[in-house]
């Protein structure tokens, strides 16, 4: 089980970091992937752009290979059981531990005039999302580890007080080393919040992709054979490894090691390979976004699968808590 915030416009880092994991997991496990639209209300009470963002995140994930026929792919707000479980879990979550959460403290700092209770209990809602399906594996990045630890604490408390209903959820990734997609400005990773020109979005058009890649920092090239690569150069090679053929990579590695490399050519090649990688995804996204009937069908089918699993869990939960009076 995992949740995806509907903040729109996925980039290459999201693709290689998260979505590829989902696409692999859906072949092996019973998967629930959810658009976390309720979570977005904690920080974005204005919902003007919500529908568009939800549609985009659905379309982008599907275009990248997430298959609504294999996994349950649904919207959080369509599953009312989530809100019920969230309420019960709130009785097991202490104000003190919620106030200590890193993401809460960050958000308080960012918007001190909107410190609402939903923000405080964000990790409780996230726990409800996960354990609603009694899920045990949660594909998330490092930034979510504290939330998962809290989820395990809430689960332990629930199980201890009311009986064993839930497994303890664990963060899951196929490779120990998460794939880091370096940014085009020489250091750090591609990220939504930092330099937009250094991040390749799945929605970027061909010209924009070329422009961004050609702007990447290089230098006059190595002067000694087999030198060590500076970070901004090794990053270009890392990007190449994601989208270029083995032959191309070997050619430029050899050119570098023999001091014959022409970075202009290398970037042109990388730009074309990026275009070849991103353009078909972008076109698929546009096709899906234009098809409201299909999107609706995806959401309905996802909600149906999620509700089936949720209602089974909630029967067990109500029984365990003692909310069964007849
Ligand atoms: N908090 C997650 C994020 O910011 C999104 C999320 C919501 C989530 N519910 C979840 C992730 C359940 C994993 C499981 O990215």
py3Dmol code that shows the C-alpha trace and the ligand (Angstrom):
import py3Dmol

protein = """\
ATOM      1  CA  UNK A   1       0.000   0.000   0.000  1.00  0.00           C
ATOM      2  CA  UNK A   2       1.209   3.469  -0.758  1.00  0.00           C
ATOM      3  CA  UNK A   3      -0.177   6.978  -1.052  1.00  0.00           C
ATOM      4  CA  UNK A   4       0.654   9.581  -3.649  1.00  0.00           C
ATOM      5  CA  UNK A   5      -0.016  13.247  -2.941  1.00  0.00           C
ATOM      6  CA  UNK A   6      -1.878  14.947  -5.806  1.00  0.00           C
ATOM      7  CA  UNK A   7       0.587  17.758  -6.257  1.00  0.00           C
ATOM      8  CA  UNK A   8       0.760  17.206 -10.011  1.00  0.00           C
ATOM      9  CA  UNK A   9       3.635  17.097 -12.473  1.00  0.00           C
ATOM     10  CA  UNK A  10       5.853  14.145 -11.751  1.00  0.00           C
ATOM     11  CA  UNK A  11       9.522  14.340 -12.639  1.00  0.00           C
ATOM     12  CA  UNK A  12      12.156  11.814 -13.575  1.00  0.00           C
ATOM     13  CA  UNK A  13      13.105  11.377  -9.908  1.00  0.00           C
ATOM     14  CA  UNK A  14       9.550  10.329  -9.045  1.00  0.00           C
ATOM     15  CA  UNK A  15       9.572   7.913 -11.967  1.00  0.00           C
ATOM     16  CA  UNK A  16      12.792   6.095 -11.084  1.00  0.00           C
ATOM     17  CA  UNK A  17      12.383   6.482  -7.315  1.00  0.00           C
ATOM     18  CA  UNK A  18       8.747   5.592  -6.735  1.00  0.00           C
ATOM     19  CA  UNK A  19       6.644   4.624  -9.724  1.00  0.00           C
ATOM     20  CA  UNK A  20       9.026   1.967 -10.999  1.00  0.00           C
ATOM     21  CA  UNK A  21       8.735   0.306  -7.595  1.00  0.00           C
ATOM     22  CA  UNK A  22       4.939   0.317  -7.787  1.00  0.00           C
ATOM     23  CA  UNK A  23       4.970  -1.131 -11.271  1.00  0.00           C
ATOM     24  CA  UNK A  24       7.184  -3.985 -10.130  1.00  0.00           C
ATOM     25  CA  UNK A  25       5.221  -4.598  -6.945  1.00  0.00           C
ATOM     26  CA  UNK A  26       1.892  -4.860  -8.762  1.00  0.00           C
ATOM     27  CA  UNK A  27       3.214  -8.005 -10.482  1.00  0.00           C
ATOM     28  CA  UNK A  28       4.075  -9.700  -7.199  1.00  0.00           C
ATOM     29  CA  UNK A  29       1.692  -8.488  -4.518  1.00  0.00           C
ATOM     30  CA  UNK A  30      -1.886  -7.480  -3.882  1.00  0.00           C
ATOM     31  CA  UNK A  31      -1.395  -3.711  -4.178  1.00  0.00           C
ATOM     32  CA  UNK A  32      -3.347  -0.659  -3.117  1.00  0.00           C
ATOM     33  CA  UNK A  33      -2.165   2.664  -4.502  1.00  0.00           C
ATOM     34  CA  UNK A  34      -4.031   5.702  -3.351  1.00  0.00           C
ATOM     35  CA  UNK A  35      -4.207   9.354  -4.347  1.00  0.00           C
ATOM     36  CA  UNK A  36      -3.954  11.165  -1.004  1.00  0.00           C
ATOM     37  CA  UNK A  37      -6.462  13.921  -1.721  1.00  0.00           C
ATOM     38  CA  UNK A  38      -7.623  14.231   1.909  1.00  0.00           C
ATOM     39  CA  UNK A  39      -4.068  14.732   3.087  1.00  0.00           C
ATOM     40  CA  UNK A  40      -3.701  17.611   0.679  1.00  0.00           C
ATOM     41  CA  UNK A  41      -6.548  19.426   2.489  1.00  0.00           C
ATOM     42  CA  UNK A  42      -4.300  19.763   5.549  1.00  0.00           C
ATOM     43  CA  UNK A  43      -2.117  22.253   3.680  1.00  0.00           C
ATOM     44  CA  UNK A  44      -4.245  23.259   0.658  1.00  0.00           C
ATOM     45  CA  UNK A  45      -7.760  24.149   1.859  1.00  0.00           C
ATOM     46  CA  UNK A  46      -8.402  25.893  -1.460  1.00  0.00           C
ATOM     47  CA  UNK A  47      -9.584  23.107  -3.764  1.00  0.00           C
ATOM     48  CA  UNK A  48      -9.760  24.990  -7.066  1.00  0.00           C
ATOM     49  CA  UNK A  49      -6.960  22.914  -8.547  1.00  0.00           C
ATOM     50  CA  UNK A  50      -7.666  19.649  -6.754  1.00  0.00           C
ATOM     51  CA  UNK A  51      -9.641  17.903  -9.493  1.00  0.00           C
ATOM     52  CA  UNK A  52      -7.060  18.712 -12.161  1.00  0.00           C
ATOM     53  CA  UNK A  53      -4.255  17.576  -9.886  1.00  0.00           C
ATOM     54  CA  UNK A  54      -6.005  14.308  -9.054  1.00  0.00           C
ATOM     55  CA  UNK A  55      -6.602  13.603 -12.736  1.00  0.00           C
ATOM     56  CA  UNK A  56      -2.991  14.391 -13.576  1.00  0.00           C
ATOM     57  CA  UNK A  57      -1.525  12.147 -10.904  1.00  0.00           C
ATOM     58  CA  UNK A  58      -3.789   9.290 -11.993  1.00  0.00           C
ATOM     59  CA  UNK A  59      -2.862   9.793 -15.650  1.00  0.00           C
ATOM     60  CA  UNK A  60       0.867  10.126 -15.013  1.00  0.00           C
ATOM     61  CA  UNK A  61       1.078   6.991 -12.903  1.00  0.00           C
ATOM     62  CA  UNK A  62      -0.933   4.976 -15.406  1.00  0.00           C
ATOM     63  CA  UNK A  63       1.171   6.272 -18.308  1.00  0.00           C
ATOM     64  CA  UNK A  64       4.258   5.086 -16.393  1.00  0.00           C
ATOM     65  CA  UNK A  65       2.911   1.555 -16.125  1.00  0.00           C
ATOM     66  CA  UNK A  66       0.746   1.444 -13.031  1.00  0.00           C
ATOM     67  CA  UNK A  67      -2.059  -0.865 -14.112  1.00  0.00           C
ATOM     68  CA  UNK A  68      -5.514  -0.262 -12.619  1.00  0.00           C
ATOM     69  CA  UNK A  69      -6.446  -3.825 -13.613  1.00  0.00           C
ATOM     70  CA  UNK A  70      -3.634  -5.266 -11.516  1.00  0.00           C
ATOM     71  CA  UNK A  71      -3.454  -2.920  -8.537  1.00  0.00           C
ATOM     72  CA  UNK A  72      -6.300  -1.107  -6.828  1.00  0.00           C
ATOM     73  CA  UNK A  73      -5.723   2.520  -7.801  1.00  0.00           C
ATOM     74  CA  UNK A  74      -8.155   4.810  -6.002  1.00  0.00           C
ATOM     75  CA  UNK A  75      -8.814   8.148  -4.336  1.00  0.00           C
ATOM     76  CA  UNK A  76      -8.610   8.408  -0.567  1.00  0.00           C
ATOM     77  CA  UNK A  77     -11.808  10.474  -0.301  1.00  0.00           C
ATOM     78  CA  UNK A  78     -13.844   7.756  -2.029  1.00  0.00           C
ATOM     79  CA  UNK A  79     -13.268   5.334   0.836  1.00  0.00           C
ATOM     80  CA  UNK A  80     -15.283   6.546   3.830  1.00  0.00           C
ATOM     81  CA  UNK A  81     -13.977   3.726   6.013  1.00  0.00           C
ATOM     82  CA  UNK A  82     -10.675   5.616   6.113  1.00  0.00           C
ATOM     83  CA  UNK A  83     -12.298   8.420   8.086  1.00  0.00           C
ATOM     84  CA  UNK A  84     -13.841   5.992  10.531  1.00  0.00           C
ATOM     85  CA  UNK A  85     -10.578   4.200  11.196  1.00  0.00           C
ATOM     86  CA  UNK A  86      -8.806   7.549  11.495  1.00  0.00           C
ATOM     87  CA  UNK A  87     -11.224   8.493  14.264  1.00  0.00           C
ATOM     88  CA  UNK A  88     -10.529   5.343  16.273  1.00  0.00           C
ATOM     89  CA  UNK A  89      -6.790   5.712  15.806  1.00  0.00           C
ATOM     90  CA  UNK A  90      -6.925   9.309  17.004  1.00  0.00           C
ATOM     91  CA  UNK A  91      -7.828   7.977  20.462  1.00  0.00           C
ATOM     92  CA  UNK A  92      -4.553   6.037  20.483  1.00  0.00           C
ATOM     93  CA  UNK A  93      -2.340   8.887  19.299  1.00  0.00           C
ATOM     94  CA  UNK A  94      -0.853  11.254  21.852  1.00  0.00           C
ATOM     95  CA  UNK A  95      -0.611  14.983  21.349  1.00  0.00           C
ATOM     96  CA  UNK A  96       2.999  14.971  22.515  1.00  0.00           C
ATOM     97  CA  UNK A  97       4.258  12.475  19.943  1.00  0.00           C
ATOM     98  CA  UNK A  98       2.309  14.148  17.139  1.00  0.00           C
ATOM     99  CA  UNK A  99       3.819  17.523  17.997  1.00  0.00           C
ATOM    100  CA  UNK A 100       7.295  16.025  17.811  1.00  0.00           C
ATOM    101  CA  UNK A 101       6.876  14.786  14.207  1.00  0.00           C
ATOM    102  CA  UNK A 102       9.413  16.367  11.862  1.00  0.00           C
ATOM    103  CA  UNK A 103       6.956  16.980   9.024  1.00  0.00           C
ATOM    104  CA  UNK A 104       4.530  18.664  11.467  1.00  0.00           C
ATOM    105  CA  UNK A 105       7.237  20.954  12.807  1.00  0.00           C
ATOM    106  CA  UNK A 106       8.295  21.833   9.249  1.00  0.00           C
ATOM    107  CA  UNK A 107       4.754  22.732   8.266  1.00  0.00           C
ATOM    108  CA  UNK A 108       4.228  24.816  11.405  1.00  0.00           C
ATOM    109  CA  UNK A 109       7.325  26.765  10.449  1.00  0.00           C
ATOM    110  CA  UNK A 110       6.170  27.147   6.827  1.00  0.00           C
ATOM    111  CA  UNK A 111       2.614  28.275   7.592  1.00  0.00           C
ATOM    112  CA  UNK A 112       2.253  29.358  11.217  1.00  0.00           C
ATOM    113  CA  UNK A 113      -1.231  30.737  10.569  1.00  0.00           C
ATOM    114  CA  UNK A 114      -2.711  27.378   9.538  1.00  0.00           C
ATOM    115  CA  UNK A 115      -1.710  24.941  12.265  1.00  0.00           C
ATOM    116  CA  UNK A 116      -4.888  22.861  12.134  1.00  0.00           C
ATOM    117  CA  UNK A 117      -5.661  19.573  13.890  1.00  0.00           C
ATOM    118  CA  UNK A 118      -5.620  17.737  10.570  1.00  0.00           C
ATOM    119  CA  UNK A 119      -2.014  18.736  10.131  1.00  0.00           C
ATOM    120  CA  UNK A 120      -1.195  17.499  13.625  1.00  0.00           C
ATOM    121  CA  UNK A 121      -2.865  14.143  12.987  1.00  0.00           C
ATOM    122  CA  UNK A 122      -1.522  13.716   9.440  1.00  0.00           C
ATOM    123  CA  UNK A 123       0.419  10.571  10.468  1.00  0.00           C
ATOM    124  CA  UNK A 124      -2.747   9.110  12.015  1.00  0.00           C
ATOM    125  CA  UNK A 125      -4.622   9.471   8.719  1.00  0.00           C
ATOM    126  CA  UNK A 126      -1.659   7.946   6.904  1.00  0.00           C
ATOM    127  CA  UNK A 127      -1.749   4.996   9.312  1.00  0.00           C
ATOM    128  CA  UNK A 128      -5.461   4.554   8.627  1.00  0.00           C
ATOM    129  CA  UNK A 129      -4.723   4.463   4.869  1.00  0.00           C
ATOM    130  CA  UNK A 130      -2.214   1.688   5.327  1.00  0.00           C
ATOM    131  CA  UNK A 131      -3.842  -0.546   7.897  1.00  0.00           C
ATOM    132  CA  UNK A 132      -7.284  -0.246   6.319  1.00  0.00           C
ATOM    133  CA  UNK A 133      -5.998  -2.987   4.006  1.00  0.00           C
ATOM    134  CA  UNK A 134      -3.933  -4.628   6.754  1.00  0.00           C
ATOM    135  CA  UNK A 135      -0.964  -3.916   4.520  1.00  0.00           C
ATOM    136  CA  UNK A 136       2.520  -4.850   5.618  1.00  0.00           C
ATOM    137  CA  UNK A 137       4.733  -3.414   2.853  1.00  0.00           C
ATOM    138  CA  UNK A 138       4.737   0.300   2.127  1.00  0.00           C
ATOM    139  CA  UNK A 139       6.896   1.530  -0.759  1.00  0.00           C
ATOM    140  CA  UNK A 140       7.980   5.022   0.334  1.00  0.00           C
ATOM    141  CA  UNK A 141      11.086   7.161   0.359  1.00  0.00           C
ATOM    142  CA  UNK A 142      13.271   8.110   3.307  1.00  0.00           C
ATOM    143  CA  UNK A 143      11.193  11.179   4.145  1.00  0.00           C
ATOM    144  CA  UNK A 144       8.321   8.895   5.194  1.00  0.00           C
ATOM    145  CA  UNK A 145      10.231   6.685   7.605  1.00  0.00           C
ATOM    146  CA  UNK A 146       9.150   8.577  10.703  1.00  0.00           C
ATOM    147  CA  UNK A 147       5.494   8.321   9.664  1.00  0.00           C
ATOM    148  CA  UNK A 148       5.880   4.566   9.273  1.00  0.00           C
ATOM    149  CA  UNK A 149       7.480   4.261  12.665  1.00  0.00           C
ATOM    150  CA  UNK A 150       4.495   6.094  14.119  1.00  0.00           C
ATOM    151  CA  UNK A 151       2.166   3.776  12.193  1.00  0.00           C
ATOM    152  CA  UNK A 152       3.878   0.803  13.831  1.00  0.00           C
ATOM    153  CA  UNK A 153       3.400   2.395  17.257  1.00  0.00           C
ATOM    154  CA  UNK A 154      -0.300   3.002  16.651  1.00  0.00           C
ATOM    155  CA  UNK A 155      -0.700  -0.575  15.423  1.00  0.00           C
ATOM    156  CA  UNK A 156       1.073  -1.972  18.480  1.00  0.00           C
ATOM    157  CA  UNK A 157      -1.165   0.070  20.758  1.00  0.00           C
ATOM    158  CA  UNK A 158      -4.300  -1.014  18.927  1.00  0.00           C
ATOM    159  CA  UNK A 159      -3.330  -4.679  18.929  1.00  0.00           C
ATOM    160  CA  UNK A 160      -2.314  -4.550  22.582  1.00  0.00           C
ATOM    161  CA  UNK A 161      -5.525  -2.906  23.696  1.00  0.00           C
ATOM    162  CA  UNK A 162      -8.074  -4.610  21.446  1.00  0.00           C
ATOM    163  CA  UNK A 163      -6.458  -7.790  20.109  1.00  0.00           C
ATOM    164  CA  UNK A 164      -4.307  -8.628  17.107  1.00  0.00           C
ATOM    165  CA  UNK A 165      -5.964  -7.156  14.061  1.00  0.00           C
ATOM    166  CA  UNK A 166      -3.116  -5.462  12.167  1.00  0.00           C
ATOM    167  CA  UNK A 167       0.336  -6.443  10.930  1.00  0.00           C
ATOM    168  CA  UNK A 168       3.078  -3.869  11.564  1.00  0.00           C
ATOM    169  CA  UNK A 169       3.722  -1.996   8.312  1.00  0.00           C
ATOM    170  CA  UNK A 170       7.294  -1.720   7.024  1.00  0.00           C
ATOM    171  CA  UNK A 171       8.878   0.571   4.428  1.00  0.00           C
ATOM    172  CA  UNK A 172       9.709  -1.425   1.312  1.00  0.00           C
ATOM    173  CA  UNK A 173      12.066  -0.997  -1.604  1.00  0.00           C
ATOM    174  CA  UNK A 174      13.509  -3.515  -4.038  1.00  0.00           C
ATOM    175  CA  UNK A 175      17.044  -2.189  -3.870  1.00  0.00           C
ATOM    176  CA  UNK A 176      18.775  -1.064  -0.687  1.00  0.00           C
ATOM    177  CA  UNK A 177      20.220   1.884  -2.545  1.00  0.00           C
ATOM    178  CA  UNK A 178      17.284   3.922  -3.721  1.00  0.00           C
ATOM    179  CA  UNK A 179      17.837   5.133  -7.273  1.00  0.00           C
ATOM    180  CA  UNK A 180      18.813   8.763  -7.008  1.00  0.00           C
ATOM    181  CA  UNK A 181      18.185  10.841 -10.099  1.00  0.00           C
ATOM    182  CA  UNK A 182      20.701  13.693 -10.061  1.00  0.00           C
ATOM    183  CA  UNK A 183      19.609  17.213 -10.921  1.00  0.00           C
ATOM    184  CA  UNK A 184      20.956  18.925 -14.041  1.00  0.00           C
ATOM    185  CA  UNK A 185      22.632  21.755 -12.153  1.00  0.00           C
ATOM    186  CA  UNK A 186      25.519  19.674 -10.910  1.00  0.00           C
ATOM    187  CA  UNK A 187      24.540  18.732  -7.371  1.00  0.00           C
ATOM    188  CA  UNK A 188      21.616  17.252  -5.469  1.00  0.00           C
ATOM    189  CA  UNK A 189      18.628  15.333  -6.805  1.00  0.00           C
ATOM    190  CA  UNK A 190      15.849  16.316  -9.154  1.00  0.00           C
ATOM    191  CA  UNK A 191      13.188  17.897  -7.016  1.00  0.00           C
ATOM    192  CA  UNK A 192       9.984  19.782  -7.440  1.00  0.00           C
ATOM    193  CA  UNK A 193      10.821  22.522  -4.990  1.00  0.00           C
ATOM    194  CA  UNK A 194      14.297  23.352  -6.230  1.00  0.00           C
ATOM    195  CA  UNK A 195      15.576  24.668  -9.560  1.00  0.00           C
ATOM    196  CA  UNK A 196      12.869  23.871 -12.133  1.00  0.00           C
ATOM    197  CA  UNK A 197      15.338  24.122 -15.010  1.00  0.00           C
ATOM    198  CA  UNK A 198      17.434  21.360 -13.445  1.00  0.00           C
ATOM    199  CA  UNK A 199      14.509  18.946 -13.175  1.00  0.00           C
ATOM    200  CA  UNK A 200      13.024  17.018 -16.089  1.00  0.00           C
ATOM    201  CA  UNK A 201       9.248  16.670 -15.840  1.00  0.00           C
ATOM    202  CA  UNK A 202       7.269  13.964 -17.596  1.00  0.00           C
ATOM    203  CA  UNK A 203       5.170  16.845 -18.983  1.00  0.00           C
ATOM    204  CA  UNK A 204       8.125  18.741 -20.516  1.00  0.00           C
ATOM    205  CA  UNK A 205       7.926  19.073 -24.298  1.00  0.00           C
ATOM    206  CA  UNK A 206      10.808  17.991 -26.533  1.00  0.00           C
ATOM    207  CA  UNK A 207      12.268  21.475 -26.873  1.00  0.00           C
ATOM    208  CA  UNK A 208      12.161  22.036 -23.120  1.00  0.00           C
ATOM    209  CA  UNK A 209      13.931  18.720 -22.497  1.00  0.00           C
ATOM    210  CA  UNK A 210      16.679  19.633 -24.973  1.00  0.00           C
ATOM    211  CA  UNK A 211      17.035  23.094 -23.498  1.00  0.00           C
ATOM    212  CA  UNK A 212      17.366  21.788 -19.935  1.00  0.00           C
ATOM    213  CA  UNK A 213      19.897  19.096 -20.853  1.00  0.00           C
ATOM    214  CA  UNK A 214      22.016  21.444 -22.980  1.00  0.00           C
ATOM    215  CA  UNK A 215      22.218  23.894 -20.058  1.00  0.00           C
ATOM    216  CA  UNK A 216      23.796  21.290 -17.769  1.00  0.00           C
ATOM    217  CA  UNK A 217      27.176  22.310 -16.437  1.00  0.00           C
ATOM    218  CA  UNK A 218      30.329  20.859 -18.042  1.00  0.00           C
ATOM    219  CA  UNK A 219      33.961  21.956 -18.406  1.00  0.00           C
ATOM    220  CA  UNK A 220      36.869  21.717 -20.852  1.00  0.00           C
ATOM    221  CA  UNK A 221      37.212  17.978 -20.257  1.00  0.00           C
ATOM    222  CA  UNK A 222      39.803  15.872 -18.414  1.00  0.00           C
ATOM    223  CA  UNK A 223      43.494  16.485 -19.058  1.00  0.00           C
ATOM    224  CA  UNK A 224      44.766  13.146 -17.704  1.00  0.00           C
ATOM    225  CA  UNK A 225      43.560   9.702 -18.846  1.00  0.00           C
ATOM    226  CA  UNK A 226      41.284   7.866 -16.426  1.00  0.00           C
ATOM    227  CA  UNK A 227      40.740  10.888 -14.203  1.00  0.00           C
ATOM    228  CA  UNK A 228      38.116  11.002 -11.543  1.00  0.00           C
ATOM    229  CA  UNK A 229      34.918  12.688 -12.723  1.00  0.00           C
ATOM    230  CA  UNK A 230      33.747  15.858 -11.038  1.00  0.00           C
ATOM    231  CA  UNK A 231      30.231  15.509  -9.586  1.00  0.00           C
ATOM    232  CA  UNK A 232      28.482  17.480 -12.372  1.00  0.00           C
ATOM    233  CA  UNK A 233      30.048  15.168 -14.974  1.00  0.00           C
ATOM    234  CA  UNK A 234      29.388  11.915 -13.150  1.00  0.00           C
ATOM    235  CA  UNK A 235      25.796  13.092 -12.788  1.00  0.00           C
ATOM    236  CA  UNK A 236      25.497  13.354 -16.580  1.00  0.00           C
ATOM    237  CA  UNK A 237      26.740   9.788 -16.850  1.00  0.00           C
ATOM    238  CA  UNK A 238      24.240   8.688 -14.199  1.00  0.00           C
ATOM    239  CA  UNK A 239      21.425  10.261 -16.205  1.00  0.00           C
ATOM    240  CA  UNK A 240      22.699   8.550 -19.327  1.00  0.00           C
ATOM    241  CA  UNK A 241      22.598   5.200 -17.537  1.00  0.00           C
ATOM    242  CA  UNK A 242      18.884   5.702 -16.954  1.00  0.00           C
ATOM    243  CA  UNK A 243      17.869   6.299 -20.572  1.00  0.00           C
ATOM    244  CA  UNK A 244      20.708   5.580 -23.036  1.00  0.00           C
ATOM    245  CA  UNK A 245      21.875   2.327 -24.605  1.00  0.00           C
ATOM    246  CA  UNK A 246      24.833   0.386 -23.264  1.00  0.00           C
ATOM    247  CA  UNK A 247      26.774   1.215 -26.437  1.00  0.00           C
ATOM    248  CA  UNK A 248      26.305   4.948 -26.047  1.00  0.00           C
ATOM    249  CA  UNK A 249      27.341   4.865 -22.404  1.00  0.00           C
ATOM    250  CA  UNK A 250      30.469   2.848 -23.196  1.00  0.00           C
ATOM    251  CA  UNK A 251      31.428   5.207 -25.995  1.00  0.00           C
ATOM    252  CA  UNK A 252      31.324   8.285 -23.762  1.00  0.00           C
ATOM    253  CA  UNK A 253      33.028   6.478 -20.861  1.00  0.00           C
ATOM    254  CA  UNK A 254      35.853   5.569 -23.241  1.00  0.00           C
ATOM    255  CA  UNK A 255      35.990   9.111 -24.652  1.00  0.00           C
ATOM    256  CA  UNK A 256      36.241  10.474 -21.131  1.00  0.00           C
ATOM    257  CA  UNK A 257      38.953   8.050 -20.102  1.00  0.00           C
ATOM    258  CA  UNK A 258      41.051   8.872 -23.173  1.00  0.00           C
ATOM    259  CA  UNK A 259      40.487  12.639 -22.842  1.00  0.00           C
ATOM    260  CA  UNK A 260      38.583  12.748 -26.151  1.00  0.00           C
ATOM    261  CA  UNK A 261      35.223  13.626 -24.756  1.00  0.00           C
ATOM    262  CA  UNK A 262      33.115  16.367 -26.347  1.00  0.00           C
ATOM    263  CA  UNK A 263      30.515  17.342 -23.807  1.00  0.00           C
ATOM    264  CA  UNK A 264      28.437  19.186 -26.413  1.00  0.00           C
ATOM    265  CA  UNK A 265      27.975  15.922 -28.300  1.00  0.00           C
ATOM    266  CA  UNK A 266      27.372  13.982 -25.128  1.00  0.00           C
ATOM    267  CA  UNK A 267      24.621  16.364 -24.061  1.00  0.00           C
ATOM    268  CA  UNK A 268      23.031  16.263 -27.507  1.00  0.00           C
ATOM    269  CA  UNK A 269      22.938  12.482 -27.299  1.00  0.00           C
ATOM    270  CA  UNK A 270      21.579  12.557 -23.755  1.00  0.00           C
ATOM    271  CA  UNK A 271      18.926  15.098 -24.777  1.00  0.00           C
ATOM    272  CA  UNK A 272      17.737  12.897 -27.657  1.00  0.00           C
ATOM    273  CA  UNK A 273      17.649   9.796 -25.450  1.00  0.00           C
ATOM    274  CA  UNK A 274      15.686  11.731 -22.811  1.00  0.00           C
ATOM    275  CA  UNK A 275      13.225  12.913 -25.472  1.00  0.00           C
ATOM    276  CA  UNK A 276      12.823   9.327 -26.681  1.00  0.00           C
ATOM    277  CA  UNK A 277      12.147   8.241 -23.112  1.00  0.00           C
ATOM    278  CA  UNK A 278       9.832  11.047 -21.975  1.00  0.00           C
ATOM    279  CA  UNK A 279       7.845  11.885 -25.140  1.00  0.00           C
ATOM    280  CA  UNK A 280       5.845   8.612 -25.306  1.00  0.00           C
ATOM    281  CA  UNK A 281       4.950   8.925 -21.613  1.00  0.00           C
ATOM    282  CA  UNK A 282       3.875  12.561 -22.066  1.00  0.00           C
ATOM    283  CA  UNK A 283       1.723  11.657 -25.062  1.00  0.00           C
ATOM    284  CA  UNK A 284       0.105   8.839 -23.126  1.00  0.00           C
ATOM    285  CA  UNK A 285      -0.648  11.193 -20.229  1.00  0.00           C
ATOM    286  CA  UNK A 286      -2.307  13.675 -22.597  1.00  0.00           C
ATOM    287  CA  UNK A 287      -4.415  10.908 -24.095  1.00  0.00           C
ATOM    288  CA  UNK A 288      -5.596   9.732 -20.682  1.00  0.00           C
ATOM    289  CA  UNK A 289      -6.341  13.271 -19.481  1.00  0.00           C
ATOM    290  CA  UNK A 290      -8.539  13.857 -22.508  1.00  0.00           C
ATOM    291  CA  UNK A 291     -10.632  10.785 -21.692  1.00  0.00           C
ATOM    292  CA  UNK A 292     -12.870  11.669 -18.724  1.00  0.00           C
ATOM    293  CA  UNK A 293     -14.909   8.502 -19.106  1.00  0.00           C
ATOM    294  CA  UNK A 294     -11.777   6.369 -18.738  1.00  0.00           C
ATOM    295  CA  UNK A 295     -10.571   8.292 -15.672  1.00  0.00           C
ATOM    296  CA  UNK A 296     -13.952   7.892 -14.064  1.00  0.00           C
ATOM    297  CA  UNK A 297     -13.922   4.195 -14.779  1.00  0.00           C
ATOM    298  CA  UNK A 298     -10.457   3.854 -13.228  1.00  0.00           C
ATOM    299  CA  UNK A 299     -11.532   5.657 -10.058  1.00  0.00           C
ATOM    300  CA  UNK A 300     -14.736   3.635  -9.741  1.00  0.00           C
ATOM    301  CA  UNK A 301     -12.991   0.335 -10.230  1.00  0.00           C
ATOM    302  CA  UNK A 302     -10.242   1.301  -7.762  1.00  0.00           C
ATOM    303  CA  UNK A 303     -12.727   2.433  -5.155  1.00  0.00           C
ATOM    304  CA  UNK A 304     -14.660  -0.799  -5.506  1.00  0.00           C
ATOM    305  CA  UNK A 305     -11.550  -2.899  -4.830  1.00  0.00           C
ATOM    306  CA  UNK A 306     -10.443  -0.674  -1.958  1.00  0.00           C
ATOM    307  CA  UNK A 307     -13.905  -0.715  -0.366  1.00  0.00           C
ATOM    308  CA  UNK A 308     -14.053  -4.493  -0.448  1.00  0.00           C
ATOM    309  CA  UNK A 309     -10.832  -4.746   1.498  1.00  0.00           C
ATOM    310  CA  UNK A 310     -11.724  -1.813   3.787  1.00  0.00           C
ATOM    311  CA  UNK A 311     -15.117  -3.138   4.789  1.00  0.00           C
ATOM    312  CA  UNK A 312     -13.635  -6.490   5.798  1.00  0.00           C
ATOM    313  CA  UNK A 313     -11.075  -4.780   7.983  1.00  0.00           C
ATOM    314  CA  UNK A 314     -13.625  -2.465   9.553  1.00  0.00           C
ATOM    315  CA  UNK A 315     -15.833  -5.382  10.584  1.00  0.00           C
ATOM    316  CA  UNK A 316     -12.879  -6.820  12.485  1.00  0.00           C
ATOM    317  CA  UNK A 317     -12.039  -3.406  13.948  1.00  0.00           C
ATOM    318  CA  UNK A 318     -15.533  -2.631  15.270  1.00  0.00           C
ATOM    319  CA  UNK A 319     -15.757  -6.083  16.741  1.00  0.00           C
ATOM    320  CA  UNK A 320     -12.333  -5.845  18.353  1.00  0.00           C
ATOM    321  CA  UNK A 321     -13.040  -2.435  19.879  1.00  0.00           C
ATOM    322  CA  UNK A 322     -16.372  -3.660  21.233  1.00  0.00           C
ATOM    323  CA  UNK A 323     -18.708  -1.601  19.105  1.00  0.00           C
ATOM    324  CA  UNK A 324     -21.009  -4.559  18.554  1.00  0.00           C
ATOM    325  CA  UNK A 325     -24.152  -4.196  20.629  1.00  0.00           C
ATOM    326  CA  UNK A 326     -26.418  -6.778  19.171  1.00  0.00           C
TER     327      UNK A 326
END
"""
ligand_1 = """\
15
LIG
N 2.510 11.121 3.353
C 2.829 10.569 2.057
C 3.707 11.582 1.288
O 3.797 12.704 1.683
C 1.617 10.255 1.248
C 0.762 9.207 1.882
C -0.521 9.357 2.339
C 1.112 7.832 2.069
N -0.971 8.172 2.808
C -0.016 7.222 2.652
C 2.265 7.086 1.805
C -0.002 5.872 3.000
C 2.275 5.745 2.141
C 1.150 5.139 2.739
O 4.274 11.241 0.290
"""
view = py3Dmol.view(width=600, height=400)
view.addModel(protein, "pdb")
view.setStyle({"model": 0}, {"cartoon": {"style": "trace"}})
view.addModel(ligand_1, "xyz")
view.setStyle({"model": 1}, {"stick": {}})
view.zoomTo()
view.show()
